[in-house]
């Protein structure tokens, strides 16, 4: 086996071998090496545990980004303001206000590799065009009671993979817990305690309703694209 070198008599596999071992055992190279460095997402600044690390199309881990910022070879964000608004919703709490979180992110994001190299790493707006076309397609469905969709955010499957009961009594989940999707939550125009959930990718559109914290979900539409 080729090695990178020896330290304290221990053989360290080369980079390609480490990548294969990382994919085989579903852990980061950093973990294989005993976690010698603290990893953070180079798009949003989030500390990276193995379960949050993004993947390439071939299944290999990309240790530079979290699942929310990069998935299947695509970057999920093309401007810092959209990213900040999503992060504020998830990070603000009793200890740190929305303004505190927003100020912190305005300070840290420009120091991260993705935003420093955005012109090099960006896709010339191709992903934004895809999201815009997808939003138009979803709005054209004219779902009764669902307000106009204006934005799609990156959502990891394990957080939104609700179980739906079908007319035949069978309960099914439609998502992959490890995949990243585009979606949003919208309040029903008719009021009440149910919200609309929108999820989509290049292959399908899923629309459902549910109560607080995703309870009592009902499937409204599942459409192949």
Helices and strands as residue ranges (DSSP letters): E 3-7, E 10-13, H 15-25, H 29-32, G 50-52, E 53-55, E 61-66, E 70-71, E 74-75, H 80-91, H 98-108, G 109-111, H 113-116, H 118-121, H 126-139, E 153-156, H 157-160, E 164-165, E 171-172, E 180-187, E 195-200, E 204-210, G 212-214, E 218-224
